[in-house]
Amino acid sequence: MQIGVESSRAVENKRVFVVDSDEITRAVLQFMLHDENETHEIASVAAAYQKAASWRPDVILLGMPIVREHGISVVNEICKRIPGVKIAIVADSSADATAQSCLRQGAHSLLAKPLTIEAVRRKVDILLGRRTALSIPVQVA
């Protein structure tokens, strides 16, 4: 089932790796993105490097459990081992100190929970260099 998918995006060959040891977060993000991107769930950094050798990703959504396991230097390491990849940190909060440190270490963006289809797709589209529609929130009185 495709939810709000622009047909031109569905045929592009943009690859996203969701690298997180949390199986539920991986599955949710994969579900949110699979209609518009070639999206792969990966449980470890080592598995991501192995897969990237033949299937280079355009974007990596990196879960905080991986960052906590390997330290924030994992961001810099990923950038060196997969040149040109864009990294978004998936964190419980945008105020998370470790997530903020990842941004200073070279991560390109931050996805804060709770995750919504619109927010996740918009963030990935921006990282992929796609144009995103301007949306202005309207409050109903």
N, C-alpha and C positions, 0 to 999 in steps of 0.2 A: 504494500500500500504506500503510495506516495502522497505526502501531505504538503501542499503548497510548494511544489517543485517547479522551478522554471525549466522548461524542456532543454534549453541550451546548456544548462549546467549538468543535466543528467547524462549528457553524452560527452562532456569533457573528461579528460583523463587526469583528474587531480587526486592525489593519494594522501590519505590521512592515516597516521598511526595513533591509536589510543593506547598509551603505555602506562599501565597502572596495575598494581598488584591487587586492587579491589575489583573483584569480578563484576559486581553490580554496577559500579561506576563505568567500567569498560563497556558493559552491555548497553547501558542507557545511552552513552555517547555514541556508540556504534549505531544504535537504532535511530538516533536523532540525525545522524549525518549520512547514512548509507544511501539515501535516495539521490543525493546530489554529488556525492564523492565516493571514490573507492576507499572504503574505510576498513581498517584492520585492527582487531583487538589483540594486544600483545601484553603479556604478563610481566616481562622483565626487560631491562635495558639490553642485556646480552642477546635476547631473542630479537629485539628491535635492530640491533647492529647486524645480526645474521640476515634478517629479512631485507634490510636496507642495502645489502651488498648486491642484490639482484632486483629489488623493487624499491628504489629510492623514494622516500616520502617527500611531499611538499610541506606538510605541517605535521608536527607531533604535539599531541595533547598529553602532557606529562603530569601524572597524578602525584600528589604530595607524599603518599606512602613510599614511592620510588625515591623522591628527593630526600626524605628522612632516612631511608635505608643507605643511600649512597653519598649524602651530603650535597650541599648546593653546587659544588664543583661539577656535579653530573651535567649541569646545563652547559657549561663551557666545554666539557668533554664531548657532549653530543654535537655541539656546533662544530667542533674540530673534526669529528669522525664522519659527520654527514653535512658537508659544506652546503650552505644555502638554505638549509631547512629552517622553517619558522617554528618556534616553540611557544606554546601557551601552557601555563601552569594551571592545573585544576585544583583549586583550594576550597576549603570550607568558608573562607571569608577573604575579602579583598584586603582586609587589615592584617592578615596573618603575616607576622614578621619574617618568617622563612620564605613565604611566597614573594614578599617585597624584595628580599635579598636575591632571590632568583632573577628578578627583573634587572637588578643591578649587575648580576653575573652574566647577563646576555639573553635571558628569555625575552620574547617579543611582546607577550601579552599575558593576561590573567583572566581565567574564567572562575567566577565565584559561585558557590552553591547558594541557593537552590538553582539548579540548571533548568533552563527552559529551551524548547526547540528554537524559538526565535532568537534568543540571546546567543546560543551556541552556534547556530548557522550564521548569524551576522558576524560573530567574532572570527569564525573560520573563513568566511568570505573576505573579510578585511585582510586577514593574513595571506590569503591567496591572491590578493590584488584585484578582487572582483569589485565591481561597483555595487554599492548597497543603497537601497532606497532610503531616502530621508523620511524619518518618521517622527512626528511630533505628538507626544502624548496629550490626550485631551481628557480633562476631568469633567464628569457629568455631575451637575449639582443636585 
